[in-house]
Amino acid sequence: MIRLETDSAEYEMLAEAVASTRHLNGIAIELGTRKGGSMQTIMDNLRPNDVVISIDPYGHILYNTGWAGRTRLDYTNSMRNQAMAALYAYADERQVNFLHFSLEDTEFFSRFSSGVPVYDTEKMIINEYSVAFLDAGHTIEDIFEELCFFAVRMREGAKVVVDDIDFIDVARLNELASGLDFAVHQQGGKKVVYAKL
């Protein structure tokens, strides 16, 4: 299969974060899937039958960027259809349990605060996350809200990877993350990886 498009850098940090959490129970999740390249990286580093979730509303709606305020990007329903076709085929090849929700992150948090139903031989409600890739809202406030959701749903050693940190005050974000028991595990120019304490 061809590699799907990404729009950032330092994906080796994401790959390492996912691989380092294989021993933990819980869902791998990405907020902001776009064309699917980063989700492909996540799937590459999961075990067979692991559950991985994509959250992205698409729909060409207003998007909260860290560089141009609220604006419309090219995240259309056509992009969703193409990305999901490729990702579901890739998930089948990788033998992972892939679920996509066309929701904004805050909508997902509200609707699934008690867990996500997953069907695999039997119904399970899973409310624990092993790794999260945050590439949705790109303001300190948006990212902090995302961190708050995952902070109470992650065990020690779980990881959160935040993308596009070059558009925010990362020192302030690191301080806020520390208050939620996340420690900086690795920091680059585009991404920071937090480990749950």
SVG drawing of the C-alpha trace seen along z (x, -y; Angstrom):
<svg xmlns="http://www.w3.org/2000/svg" viewBox="-23 -34 37 48">
<polyline fill="none" stroke="black" stroke-width="0.4" points="0.0,0.0 1.2,-3.5 2.0,-5.9 -0.7,-8.3 0.0,-12.0 1.1,-13.8 1.4,-17.5 4.1,-17.9 7.4,-16.3 9.0,-14.2 6.7,-11.2 9.4,-9.0 8.4,-10.5 4.8,-9.4 6.0,-5.9 8.1,-5.5 5.4,-6.7 2.9,-4.2 5.4,-1.3 6.4,-2.1 2.7,-1.7 2.0,1.7 2.1,3.4 -0.7,1.1 -4.4,1.9 -6.5,-0.8 -7.4,-2.6 -4.9,-4.3 -6.6,-7.5 -5.9,-10.3 -7.7,-13.7 -7.4,-15.2 -6.8,-12.6 -6.9,-14.6 -5.5,-12.4 -4.5,-9.5 -0.7,-9.5 -0.3,-9.8 -3.0,-7.2 -1.0,-4.9 2.1,-5.5 0.0,-4.7 -1.3,-1.4 2.2,-0.4 3.2,-0.3 0.2,1.5 -0.4,5.2 -2.9,7.2 -6.5,6.7 -5.6,3.4 -8.3,0.8 -7.5,-2.5 -9.9,-5.4 -9.8,-8.4 -11.7,-11.5 -12.2,-14.2 -15.4,-15.9 -14.2,-16.9 -17.2,-18.6 -15.2,-21.8 -16.2,-23.4 -14.4,-26.2 -11.2,-25.0 -9.3,-26.5 -5.7,-26.8 -2.8,-28.2 -1.6,-30.2 -4.6,-31.8 -7.4,-31.8 -10.7,-30.1 -10.7,-29.4 -11.8,-26.8 -9.2,-24.4 -9.5,-21.7 -10.9,-19.1 -13.9,-18.1 -16.2,-15.1 -14.5,-14.0 -11.2,-14.0 -12.8,-11.9 -14.2,-9.4 -10.8,-8.9 -8.9,-8.7 -11.3,-6.3 -11.3,-4.0 -7.6,-3.8 -7.4,-3.5 -10.0,-0.8 -8.2,1.2 -4.9,0.6 -6.5,1.6 -7.6,4.9 -4.1,5.5 -2.6,4.6 -5.3,6.6 -6.2,3.8 -9.7,2.8 -10.1,-0.7 -13.0,-3.0 -13.6,-6.4 -16.0,-9.0 -16.9,-12.0 -17.1,-14.3 -15.3,-17.3 -13.1,-16.3 -15.3,-18.1 -18.4,-16.3 -16.5,-12.9 -15.5,-13.8 -19.2,-14.6 -20.7,-11.5 -18.1,-9.0 -17.0,-10.3 -18.1,-6.9 -16.3,-4.8 -16.5,-3.7 -18.4,-0.6 -16.1,1.8 -17.4,5.1 -15.0,7.9 -16.5,11.3 -18.4,9.5 -19.3,6.0 -16.8,4.1 -17.0,0.5 -13.5,-0.8 -12.7,-4.0 -8.9,-3.8 -6.4,-5.1 -2.8,-3.9 -1.7,-6.7 -3.3,-9.8 -2.1,-11.9 -3.5,-15.4 -3.6,-17.2 -7.0,-18.9 -7.4,-22.3 -4.1,-24.2 -4.5,-26.6 -3.3,-26.2 -6.9,-26.1 -7.9,-23.4 -5.0,-21.2 -5.4,-21.7 -9.1,-20.6 -7.9,-17.5 -5.2,-16.7 -7.8,-17.0 -10.0,-14.4 -7.1,-11.9 -5.5,-12.6 -8.1,-10.7 -8.3,-7.9 -4.6,-7.0 -2.4,-4.8 1.2,-5.4 3.3,-5.1 0.6,-6.1 1.7,-8.7 0.2,-11.8 1.8,-13.3 1.0,-16.9 1.6,-18.1 2.4,-21.6 3.8,-23.0 5.7,-25.6 2.4,-27.6 1.9,-27.7 3.7,-28.6 5.0,-25.1 6.6,-26.1 3.2,-27.1 1.7,-23.9 4.4,-21.8 3.5,-23.6 -0.2,-22.9 0.5,-19.2 2.6,-18.9 -0.4,-19.9 -2.2,-16.9 0.6,-14.5 2.1,-14.4 5.9,-14.8 7.8,-15.8 9.2,-12.5 10.6,-14.0 10.3,-17.4 11.2,-18.4 10.5,-21.4 7.1,-20.2 6.0,-17.7 6.1,-17.1 5.5,-13.7 4.1,-13.5 4.3,-10.4 1.6,-9.9 3.1,-9.7"/>
</svg>
